[in-house]
């Protein structure tokens, strides 16, 4: 019986011995977020902002985004108002000026803050169409 107990204790201690202490989860998550943000910034939009792409983006936006971001991109959707959120007005050319298409794509795909992402609901091409549509709002 002593051998079984000693063997069990040794097995419990074995994975920990000889390993470096792991970094705290928060530090690992922050590093992953920073890397993901950097990778997103480098993503290049493979979909040209044609009239067709913008029209497809407008349709997807109307279905999935307008409830918060508003029909015209003013950030005045009903759900945003109910949640007392202050969203960007995409009709203002400066609203997205500091963001790359890749960063916008990643926010649409993964979500941000209280916004849920479209990953699994939209295909990447559809998300790029929405990026093209949202960019077009600030050019009017």
PyMOL commands that set and color helices and strands:
alter all, ss='L'
color gray80, all
select helices_A, chain A and resi 2-14+25-42+51-64+66-69+78-82+101-110+124-137
alter helices_A, ss='H'
color red, helices_A
select strands_A, chain A and resi 111-112+115-116
alter strands_A, ss='S'
color yellow, strands_A
deselect
rebuild
show_as cartoon
